[in-house]
Amino acid sequence: MEVQTLDREELEKVALMAVCACNYYDLADNIDITTDEELWQIIDNRDAECENCKEQ
């Protein structure tokens, strides 16, 4: 797991860049209720195949 040294604003930006395009707007709409742990999971799994669209 990455060293968690990002502040919340930076963490949100990185997660939005890491999330699959098909989930971008869902995350953007719910970013304020998404936990730091969930954002880190998105970042840590950014290279995994998307369950929705099957893209990496």
N, C-alpha and C positions, 0 to 999 in steps of 0.2 A: 504494500500500500504506500502511496505517496506521503511525504511529510506534509502534515496539514498545517501550513503556515499562512494560508491565504485568509484575508478578511472576508466577510460575508459578500460584499459587493464583487470582489475579485472572483470568489468561488462561484457566484451566480453567472458571471460572464464566461468563465471557463466551461462550466457545465452547459451553457447554451451553445457554445462552440462545439462541444463534444457530442451532444445529443444528435441522433439521426434526424434528418430533415422532416421525416413524417411525424416526429414527436416534438418538433421545435415549438410550435404554437401552443400545444398542450402544456409543455413545461413553462413557457413564457407566461401563459395565463394563470398558472398555479405556483409560480416561483416563490411567492411570499409565504405559502403554506408548506413548501417543500423543505424538509429538514436538511441540515448540513450533511448528515450521514447519507441521505438519499442523493444529494448533489455529488458527493465523493464517489458513490457507487456508479453514477452516470459517467463521471470522469474516468474512473478505473476500468470501466467496461467499454470505453469508446471504440475499441477495435473489434469488439464482438459483433457477430451478425445480428441485425435487427430482427426481432421476433415478428414485427408487423409486416415489413416490406422485404425482408431477407437480404438487405444490402448491408455493407460494412461501412 
